[in-house]
């Protein structure tokens, strides 16, 4: 697996040793795609507030940085502030950026994102095992559930309802895995892989929440 993290300018790039299949709802190259990198852009305050076509703007920024083929994520987190959990040895490595200024509870009334750049939780979960499409979707669900569990543990209130937040309004999760080799058909909570995804995503998000709350003086 051996993904590498490289920070430069306002970018953070996680590079895979070869093209991996990525399942996500990322701003750029989301859906089911093949990429050798995932790239975060750390936004300046209000940078996209008046942007009418964020995906097009972001694609141009990525192309200018030589990252056109990457899966692209946006964050307003403090520059190059990220957390990790897991390792190559255990077959699951998680990289996350965690900001909570846009914390919401699932089912909250619809509201616009804050005028300032919205805080968000972006998660990359890199696996050493190829997955079937069904297993990749299951991995996405496990990672989402783990994110929500970490949020509920922290009891961060929604900025809209005041209820315990389950995430933010702009979260994104990427599941990345090799393409070649026998594909694992399942990774739910009864499997070892599902256990690792859940444990490491929950750990990374919990650490990121603690870091953010400390920085905010909460």
For each residue, the residues with C-beta under 8 A, 3 or more apart:
1: 16 17 88 91 93 126 127 128
2: 17 88
3: 14 15 16 17 93 95 126 176
4: 14 15
5: 12 13 14 82 84 95
6: 12 13 14 15
7: 11 12 13 80
8: 11 13
9: 65
10: 41 42 43 44 79
11: 7 8 39 40 41 42 65 67
12: 5 6 7 39 40 42 80 82 97
13: 5 6 7 8 37 38 39 40 67 70
14: 3 4 5 6 37 38 39 95 124 126
15: 3 4 6 36 37
16: 1 3 19 20 35 36 37 126 176
17: 1 2 3
18: 36 178
19: 16 34 35 36 179
20: 16 34 35 36 126 176 177 178 179
21: 32 33 34 130 131 136 176 177 178 179
22: 26 29 32 33 34 35 38 71 174 175 176
23: 31 32 133 136 137 139 140 174 175
24: 30 31 33 71 140 172 173 174 175
25: 30 31 172 173
26: 22 29 30 38 71 72 73 172 174
27: 30 54 55 58 72 73 74 172
28: 55 58 59 62 70 71 72
29: 22 26 33 35 69 70 71 72
30: 24 25 26 27 33 71 172
31: 23 24 25
32: 21 22 23 133 136
33: 21 22 24 29 30 71
34: 19 20 21 22 179
35: 16 19 20 22 29 38 69 70 71 176
36: 15 16 18 19 20 69 70
37: 13 14 15 16 67 69 70 71
38: 13 14 22 26 35 70 71 72 73 124 174 176
39: 11 12 13 14 62 65 67 70 71 72 73
40: 11 12 13 73 74 75 82 97 122
41: 10 11 58 61 62 72 73 74 75
42: 10 11 12 75 76 77 78 79 80
43: 10 47 48 74 75 76 117
44: 10 47 117
45: 76 116 117
46: 49 50 115 116 117
47: 43 44 51 117
48: 43 51 54 57 74 117
49: 46 115 116 117
50: 46
51: 47 48 54 57
52:
53: 56 57
54: 27 48 51 57 58 74
55: 27 28 58 59
56: 53 59 60
57: 48 51 53 54 60 61
58: 27 28 41 54 55 61 62 72 74
59: 28 55 56 62 63 68 72
60: 56 57 63 64
61: 41 57 58 64 65
62: 28 39 41 58 59 65 67 68 70 72
63: 59 60 66 67 68
64: 60 61
65: 9 11 39 61 62
66: 63
67: 11 13 37 39 62 63 70 72
68: 59 62 63
69: 29 35 36 37
70: 13 28 29 35 36 37 38 39 62 67
71: 22 24 26 28 29 30 33 35 37 38 39 174 176
72: 26 27 28 29 38 39 41 58 59 62 67
73: 26 27 38 39 40 41 97 122 124 172 174
74: 27 40 41 43 48 54 58 120 122 170
75: 40 41 42 43 97 99 120 122
76: 42 43 45 99 101 116 117 118 119 120
77: 42 81 82 97 98 99 119 120 212
78: 42 81 215
79: 10 42
80: 7 12 42
81: 77 78 97 211
82: 5 12 40 77 95 96 97 208
83: 95 96 97 98 204 207 208 211
84: 5 93 94 95 96 204
85: 93 94 96 199 200 201 203 204 207
86: 90 92 93 94 196 200 203 204
87: 90 92 93
88: 1 2 91 93 128
89:
90: 86 87 196 200
91: 1 88 127 128 129 193 196
92: 86 87 125 126 127 128 193 196 197 200
93: 1 3 84 85 86 87 88 125 126 200
94: 84 85 86 123 124 125 126 200 201 203 204
95: 3 5 14 82 83 84 123 124 126 204
96: 82 83 84 85 121 122 123 124 201 204 205 208
97: 12 40 73 75 77 81 82 83 120 121 122 208
98: 77 83 121 205 207 208 209 211 212
99: 75 76 77 102 119 120 121 168 212
100: 103 119 121 156 165 168 209 212 213
101: 76 114 116 118 119 159 168
102: 99 113 114 118 119 120 159 168 169 170
103: 100 119 151 156 157 158 159 165 167 168
104: 108 158 159 160 161 165 166 167 168 169
105: 108 158 160 161 163 164 165 166
106: 148 166 167
107:
108: 104 105 111 158 160 161 163
109: 160 161
110:
111: 108 160 169
112:
113: 102 118 169 170
114: 101 102 117 118 159
115: 46 49
116: 45 46 49 76 101
117: 43 44 45 46 47 48 49 76 114
118: 76 101 102 113 114 168 169 170
119: 76 77 99 100 101 102 103 168 212
120: 74 75 76 77 97 99 102 168 169 170 171 172
121: 96 97 98 99 100 147 167 168 171 172 205 208
122: 40 73 74 75 96 97 171 172 173
123: 94 95 96 143 147 171 172 173 174 201 204 205
124: 14 38 73 94 95 96 173 174 176
125: 92 93 94 139 143 173 174 175 176 197 200 201
126: 1 3 14 16 20 92 93 94 95 176 177
127: 1 91 92 131 139 175 176 177 178 193 197
128: 1 88 91 92 177 178
129: 91 177 178 181 184 193
130: 21 177 178 179 180 181 182 183 184
131: 21 127 135 136 139 175 177 183 184 187
132: 135 136 183 184 185
133: 23 32 136 137
134: 137 138 185 186
135: 131 132 138 139 183 184 185 186 187
136: 21 23 32 131 132 133 139 140 175 177
137: 23 133 134 140 141
138: 134 135 141 142 186 187 188 194
139: 23 125 127 131 135 136 142 143 175 187 193 194 197
140: 23 24 136 137 143 144 173 175
141: 137 138 144 145
142: 138 139 145 146 187 188 189 194 197 198 201
143: 123 125 139 140 146 147 173 175 197 198 201
144: 140 141 147 148 167 173
145: 141 142 148 149 198
146: 142 143 149 150 197 198 199 201 202 205
147: 121 123 143 144 150 151 167 171 173 201 202 205
148: 106 144 145 151 152 166 167
149: 145 146 152 153 198 202
150: 146 147 153 154 201 202 203 205 206 209
151: 103 147 148 154 156 164 165 166 167 205 209
152: 148 149 155 164 166
153: 149 150 206
154: 150 151 206 209 210 213
155: 152 164
156: 100 103 151 164 165 209 213
157: 103 162 163 164 165
158: 103 104 105 108 161 162 163 164 165
159: 101 102 103 104 114 165
160: 104 105 108 109 111
161: 104 105 108 109 158
162: 157 158
163: 105 108 157 158
164: 105 151 152 155 156 157 158
165: 100 103 104 105 151 156 157 158 159 168
166: 104 105 106 148 151 152
167: 103 104 106 121 144 147 148 151 171
168: 99 100 101 102 103 104 118 119 120 121 165 171
169: 102 104 111 113 118 120
170: 74 102 113 118 120
171: 120 121 122 123 147 167 168
172: 24 25 26 27 30 73 120 121 122 123
173: 24 25 122 123 124 125 140 143 144 147
174: 22 23 24 26 38 71 73 123 124 125
175: 22 23 24 125 127 131 136 139 140 143
176: 3 16 20 21 22 35 38 71 124 125 126 127
177: 20 21 126 127 128 129 130 131 136
178: 18 20 21 127 128 129 130 181
179: 19 20 21 34 130
180: 130
181: 129 130 178
182: 130
183: 130 131 132 135
184: 129 130 131 132 135 187 193
185: 132 134 135
186: 134 135 138 190 191 194
187: 131 135 138 139 142 184 191 193 194 197
188: 138 142 191 194
189: 142 194 195 198
190: 186 194
191: 186 187 188 194 195
192: 195 196
193: 91 92 127 129 139 184 187 196 197
194: 138 139 142 186 187 188 189 190 191 197 198
195: 189 191 192 198 199
196: 86 90 91 92 192 193 199 200
197: 92 125 127 139 142 143 146 187 193 194 200 201
198: 142 143 145 146 149 189 194 195 201 202
199: 85 146 195 196 202 203
200: 85 86 90 92 93 94 125 196 197 203 204
201: 85 94 96 123 125 142 143 146 147 150 197 198 204 205
202: 146 147 149 150 198 199 205 206
203: 85 86 94 150 199 200 206 207
204: 83 84 85 86 94 95 96 123 200 201 207 208
205: 96 98 121 123 146 147 150 151 201 202 208 209
206: 150 153 154 202 203 209 210
207: 83 85 98 203 204 210 211
208: 82 83 96 97 98 121 204 205 211 212
209: 98 100 150 151 154 156 205 206 212 213
210: 154 206 207 213 214
211: 81 83 98 207 208 214 215
212: 77 98 99 100 119 208 209 215 216
213: 100 154 156 209 210 216 218
214: 210 211 217 218
215: 78 211 212
216: 212 213
217: 214
218: 213 214
